[in-house]
Amino acid sequence: MSRPVIKIKPTKFDMVLEVIALLLLVVMWGYVIYYWSSLPDDPDSPVKKFGVFVFPGLASFFSWLCLYWAHYPQREECFRVMVTEENAERQFCNLALSMRVETITINLMISGATIWAVSQVAAVQSRFDALAVPLVWIGGMLLVITAILFSFRARRLK
């Protein structure tokens, strides 16, 4: 049975979530680019100079993937309930909202890892180092919590 194809129009709240996710991504790239010139060419840390671009690159990939699924939810294959003509709009809106929220949580988590990587390469303390671990923990916990909540919400929206 084929899944119905419905174009979901994003709400203003959806657009705000996307802007927040993209701002986090821009700030992450800006942070790495800002500190790039001050990083040593041969650091004494396990993270090499070009390694600081890995985390913003991963965040960019996951942001693109999640926002793609948010705009085209009918292409997602992991629905926990059967999607029919009657519940397709509710299920697709739920998936789109969850992907937007998860994009923000992933970007929060990877932002913390980016701060840690830059401080490891620079081998100096920056004013943002205290944010690294809390951002990773908060982002990780929010990612798990939102995944569970939106999964239960999908079952309720049958």
Secondary structure in CASP SS format (residue, H / E / C, confidence):
PFRMAT SS
TARGET T0000
AUTHOR 0000-0000-0000
METHOD secondary structure of the structure
MODEL  1
M C 1.00
S C 1.00
R C 1.00
P C 1.00
V C 1.00
I C 1.00
K C 1.00
I C 1.00
K C 1.00
P C 1.00
T C 1.00
K H 1.00
F H 1.00
D H 1.00
M H 1.00
V H 1.00
L H 1.00
E H 1.00
V H 1.00
I H 1.00
A H 1.00
L H 1.00
L H 1.00
L H 1.00
L H 1.00
V H 1.00
V H 1.00
M H 1.00
W H 1.00
G H 1.00
Y H 1.00
V H 1.00
I H 1.00
Y H 1.00
Y H 1.00
W H 1.00
S C 1.00
S C 1.00
L C 1.00
P C 1.00
D C 1.00
D C 1.00
P C 1.00
D C 1.00
S C 1.00
P C 1.00
V C 1.00
K C 1.00
K H 1.00
F H 1.00
G H 1.00
V H 1.00
F H 1.00
V H 1.00
F H 1.00
P H 1.00
G H 1.00
L H 1.00
A H 1.00
S H 1.00
F H 1.00
F H 1.00
S H 1.00
W H 1.00
L H 1.00
C H 1.00
L H 1.00
Y H 1.00
W H 1.00
A H 1.00
H H 1.00
Y C 1.00
P H 1.00
Q H 1.00
R H 1.00
E C 1.00
E C 1.00
C C 1.00
F C 1.00
R C 1.00
V C 1.00
M C 1.00
V C 1.00
T C 1.00
E C 1.00
E C 1.00
N C 1.00
A H 1.00
E H 1.00
R H 1.00
Q H 1.00
F H 1.00
C H 1.00
N H 1.00
L H 1.00
A H 1.00
L H 1.00
S H 1.00
M H 1.00
R H 1.00
V H 1.00
E H 1.00
T H 1.00
I H 1.00
T H 1.00
I H 1.00
N H 1.00
L H 1.00
M H 1.00
I H 1.00
S H 1.00
G H 1.00
A H 1.00
T H 1.00
I H 1.00
W H 1.00
A H 1.00
V H 1.00
S H 1.00
Q H 1.00
V H 1.00
A H 1.00
A C 1.00
V C 1.00
Q C 1.00
S C 1.00
R C 1.00
F C 1.00
D H 1.00
A H 1.00
L H 1.00
A H 1.00
V H 1.00
P H 1.00
L H 1.00
V H 1.00
W H 1.00
I H 1.00
G H 1.00
G H 1.00
M H 1.00
L H 1.00
L H 1.00
V H 1.00
I H 1.00
T H 1.00
A H 1.00
I H 1.00
L H 1.00
F H 1.00
S H 1.00
F H 1.00
R H 1.00
A H 1.00
R H 1.00
R H 1.00
L C 1.00
K C 1.00
END
